[in-house]
Amino acid sequence: MPLFLDLFAGAGGLSEGFIQAGYTPIAHIEMDKAACNTLKTRAAFHWLNDHGNRALYNRYLARDITREEFYRQVPDAVLNTVLNYEISEQTLPVIFNQVDALLNGRHLDIVIGGPPCQAYSIAGRSRSETNMVGDRRNYLYRLYAEFLRRYQPRCFVFENVVGLLSAKEEDGTLHLENMISLFKQCGYTTKYQILTASDYGVLQNRKRVILIGVRGERIREFYPKIRPLHNWYTVNDLLSDLPSLHAGEGIVGPTETLHYSGHYLYRFHIKENDMEPVTFHQARPHTAQDLEIYRLAVEAWNAGHRRLTYLDIPTHLQTHANKTSFLDRFKVVAGDLPSSQTIVAHIARDGHYFIHPDIEQNRSLTPREAARIQTFPDNYYFEAIKDEPSRTVAFKQIGNAVPVQLAYRIAKALLPKFQRRGDQIHE
């Protein structure tokens, strides 16, 4: 099984897809402490699952034992694969030392990851007085390149937002061109494609730039054929088995799901068993103003499938200063339409961009619903810094993640490339 290193790992969406495809993680490097706890808990889950001890994991989700007690029953060698560091020139030496120890003489096959996208995103640049020019996050790819220089993996996968294609350096050159040039200096030929998540089993219209590089200079047709899947599923296929909730209802702990007669959740590795419990199915409370806006949005949808923009709602309800972008922040999630048409790319950390069309569920998404949109398995648990779980922290991790099924399709398409002939990847 190919060995991979995950940089800027976040909550592990990219990594989970590669693990599902049969790859083995050497380490995950992430600066956010809460996300690191999520990665540790997921690493513990995989170890327990491989050793036939899911009961311990279920006891932890039910809060029969604390996180500290749970971690004590998992080998340190499993938990220590999660490295809580901000990747910087100052931290590179200690990170390299720890990755070297984890490799223990083995060769790293692939590096995956994508630096934080805010500096490249079009929305982020539009909100910045400097258009994000000079932002240090623009240059994290240079640190990514240092891992390529040191470990010489056979290939790498670099993920980011479509805004990367137009983001510019201070001298006016494109970051993408400079990035590809730097990777070439490190010994890699790099190509990229724009992939739409809804083409690969994700019920969300999210686009990502996926750069793939391979070691060697005379390699031409190496970008894998990631074949789109026919997507006929609807929102009901995604959410119909989750219990109905009003605003402010639900719990973070395990909640039994309803009977599910569909295929989507099983096909894409989200659900394992009928009526199995899920965590984080908890709706945030809403103000009277939120509920009034949601009511108007739902009524407009039910009256003729018309969507309100922010500028359509009454002036006294318009409290956001930003009236030029994210005008679709009250988009209705309609159960009978394809999710690729009804769920937009941005999952806000509090979920307020989405509304259920059922007036009895006049609310925003729960973290579990958002996690399903991102194709995280139902047994994926999102940690906070302290032992107490946090709906808000979970939303942040879910919204920033790479959809698991998009990562899985990339990983599966790459797997046949790991046919050794010398030191390079060949067709």
N, C-alpha and C positions, 0 to 999 in steps of 0.2 A: 504494500500500500504506500503510495507516495507520501512523503513527509512534507508538511507545510508550516510556514510561519505567518501569523496574522498580525499585521501592523495596523495601528489606529483601529483596534478591533471593535470598539463600541460594545454593544450588548451581544454581538456574536452572530448576526444574521448571515454574513458572508461565510463565516466559519462553519455554521451549522449546515449550510448547503454543501460544503465540501466534505464534512464528516458524513452526511447522509449518502454522498456519492462514493464513499470508501477511502477517503484520505485520512491521514493521521496527523493531528496537530502536535507540533513540538512546543510551541508557546504562543500565547496571545499577549500583545503589548497594548496597554490602554492607560490613559492618564486619569480617567474618571473613576473614583473609588467605588461608587455605586455600581457602575457597569462592570468593574472588576469582580465585585461580589456576585453579580449575575453570571459572569463567565465561570467563576469557581463553582457555583451551584450547578451550572450546566455540565461542567467537567465531572463533578461528583455524580450527577445523574447518569451520564454515559458509563462511568466506571461501575456504578451499582447495577445498571441494566445489564452490562456485560457479565457481571458476577451473580446474576439472579437474585438481587436484593432490592427490588423496587419497593418493597414494604417499608424500608427505612426512609426512602425518599417521600413516600406518601405520609409517613408519620411526621416528617418535617413540614410538609405543606399544611397538614392539619394542626400544626403548632403544638404537637405533643412533646416535641423537643425543640430547644433553641438552635439557632444557626451555629453557635459555638459547639454545642453538643453534637450536632449533625456533622460538622467538619471534622471533629475529633475521630469519627468512625470511618473517615476516608483517608487513604494514604497521603502523606505530605507530597509525595512525588506527583500526585494528580493535581492537588491544589496549587503547587508551586510552578505549574506551567503558565499561570496567569501572572504577568509582570506589570505592576502598577507604577508606570513611569510616563512622564511626558517625554516624548522623543525629541531630543535636542542635542546639540554638539556636546554639551556638558554631560549628558546622561549616556551617550553612546558607549563609552568604554565599559561601564558597569552592565549595561544591557547586553553588549557583546559577550562579556564574561559569563553571564548567566545563560544566554542562549548556547554558548559553547559547551557549558556543563550539561545542559539538557540534551544536546545532540550527542555528546559522549562519543565522539569519533565518527558518527554517522554523517552522511552527506544530505544536505537539505535539497529537496526536489523543487519546491515552488514557494515563492513569496506571494502573499495576497494582501489586499488592503487598499484603503483609500483615505487620504488625509481629510480633515474637516472641510466641508464643501462651501462654507459661508463666503469665503473670499472669492470663489469662482462663480457662485450662483448669480444669476441675473437679478434676482430679487434682492440679494445681499448687496450687490453693487448699487442698485437703485436707491437703497436706503443710506448709502454711505456718501458723505460729502466729498471724499477723495476717490469714489468709485472703486474702493478697496485696493487701489494702486499702492504698493509698498507694504501692504498688510503681511506680517510675517508668515501667516498661514499659506500665502501664495507659494512659499518656497520650501514647504515641507517635503516636496517631492525630491529635493536635493538630499534630504536625510534618508528617504526611501532608497535612493540610489546607493547610499553607503552600505546598506544591507546587501544589495546586489554585488557590490565590489567585494565585500568580505566573504560572502557565502557562495557566490557563483551558482545560484540555483539554475536548474535547467530551463525554467521559465518563470514568469511572474504575471499576475493579474492585478491591474491598477484600476480602481473604480472611482467614478466621480460624476458630477452633474453635467448636464449638457452645456451649461454656461462656461465650462472649461474651454470649449471650442473658440470662444471669443474673448476670454479674459487676457489682458495684456500686462506686460511688465512695465516698469517705470520708463524704459526707453522706447516703448511702443511696440516691441516685439511680442508675439503670442507666447503665453506660457506653454501651450501644448507643443509648439515647435521646439522650444528650448528644452522641454522635458524629454522629447524623443531624441534630441541631439545628445543630451546628457546620458540617457540610457545607452545610446550607441557607444559613447566613450567607455561605458562600463562593460561593453562587449555584447550588447543585445540589439537585435532587430525588433522593432516595435510597430504594431499596427493597431488600429482601433475601429470599433463600430459603435453605432448608437443602437442600443437594445431597448425595446419597450416591454415592460414587465408583463403586461396583459397578453403578450404573445407566448409567454412561457409558464402559464398556469397561475399567474398572480391576478386577482380580480381588482386591478387598479391600473390606471393609465399613467404609469410612472416611467419616464425615460432616463436611461443612464448611459454614459460614455464608458465603454469597457476597453481599456488598453491591454493588449497581451503582448508580451515580449519573450523572445526565445534567445538563448545564447548562441551566437554565431552571426556571421556577416553575409553569408551567401544562401540564406534561406528565403524562399519566396512565398509559396502557398502554405503557410503554417496556421493561419487563423482558423480555428475549428468551425465546422458547419453546425451552428446552434439552431436546429430546425424549429420553427414556430409550431405551436400546438393549436389545434382547433378549439376555440374557447366559446362554448355555447352556454356556460353557466350564468346564473343570476345571483343577485344579492341573497335571495332566499336560500340558495344552495349553501351559502356561506354562513348565514346567521340564524336560520330558522329553528335550530334546536336549542338556542340560548333562551333562558327564561325571560319573559317580559319584565321590564322594570320601569318605574317612574323615576323622574329626576330625584337624585339623592338616595335611591334605594340600592340594594345589593351589598355584597361583602367582598373583601379581598380574598378571604379563605375559600377552600373548596366548595363549589356549588354544583350540584348534580344537573346535568343537561337533560333535555327532553329527548324522546325517541327521534332518531334521524333516519330517514328512508332514502336519502340522496346518495350521490357517489363522489361529489367533489372533495369533501373533507377527507375521505379515505384515499382517494386517488393521489392527492397531493400531500399526504403524510402529515396532515394537521390533526386528525382524530384517529385514535386507535380502536376504541370500543364504543358501542352504542351506550348512551347515557352516562359516559364517564365524566367525573367532575372536572371543572375548570376553575382556575383562580382568576382574580382581578375582574370578575364580572360585577363591577360596581360603577354606577352612574354618578357623576358629580352633581351636586345641588345647583340649581339655577336661580338667578334673580328673576323678579317679576318682569324686568325688561327683556332678559333673554327669552323667557317663555312667550312673551308677546311677539317678539321677532320670529321665533320658531313657528308660532301659530300662523302668522302671516305667510311664512314660507311654505308651510304645509298646505294651507288653503290655496295658494297660487298653484302649487303642484297638482293638487287634487282637481282643481277646476279646469286644467288644460295642459298639464305637464309643463308649466311655465316656471322658470327659475328666477327668483328675485336676485338682483345684484344689491350690493350694499347701498347704492344710491337710490334704489327703489323703495326702501323702507322709509317711514315717516321721519322727518328731520329731527324730531325730539328723541328718536331712538338711535340716532347716529352719534355715537360717543367716541368713535375712533378717529384720531387725527388723520390717519392714512386713508385717503379717498381716491388714490390713483392705482393701487395694486391690491391684490387679493380681494377683489370685489365679489368673488363667488364664495365668501366665507360662510354662507348659510346654505350650503348645497344639500338638498334632500337626498337621502339614501333610499331609493325606490326598489322595493323587493322584487318586482317583476321585470326589471330591465337588466341587461348585461352590466356587470359591475365595472367593466372597463369604460362604460359610458357614464356611470353615475358616481364613481368614487374618484376624486381628484388626487393629485400626487402628494399634496401636503397634508400630513396628519399633525395637527397642532398638538402641543403637549397636553392641552386640556380637552382636545377633541371637539372644539366648538365649531369646526368647519362642517360638521355632519349632523343631520337630523333625521330621525326615523319618520317615515310618512304616516305611521299609525298615530293618531292623535292621543291614544292612550300611552304611547311612548314618546311623548313630545320632549325629547331630551337629546343630548349629544351621545357620542359613542362611549362605551366602556373600554378600558384598556384591553380586555380580552377580545372585543370586537375589532379593535385596531390591530391587535396582534394577529388575528386571523386574516385581516386584509394583507398584512405583511407576510403571511404564510408561515408564521411561527407555529410549531406544534403546540397543541393544547397543554402539554405537560411542561412547557417552557415557563420558568418562573423568573420574574424580574425583581431584583433585589434593590434595596436602598442602602444607605451607609450604615444606619443603625439597624438593629434587628427588626424594628417595626416596618412593615411594608408601606409603600407610598404610591398612591394612584398617580400623582403628578410626576414622580420620578420614573415610574413605569412608562407613562406616555412619552416622556422625553426620549427614553431609550428605544422605544418601539418606532417612533417617528423618524429617528435618525438612522435606522437600520437599513441595510440592504435586504430586500425581500428574499427570504430563504429559498423559495423555489427558483428565482432568477439565478441565485448563486449555484443551486443544485444543477440547473441545466448547463451552466457554463462549465462546472466541474466535470459533469458526465461527458460533455463534448471534448474536453481536454484529455480525459483519461486514456484513450487509445494512443495519444501522442507519446506516452511514456514507454516507448519501445526503444531500448538502448541500442544505439549503433554508434560506437565511439562515445563522444560526450555530448552529442547534440540531439535535438528533437527533429525527426524527419517525418515526411508524409509517408 
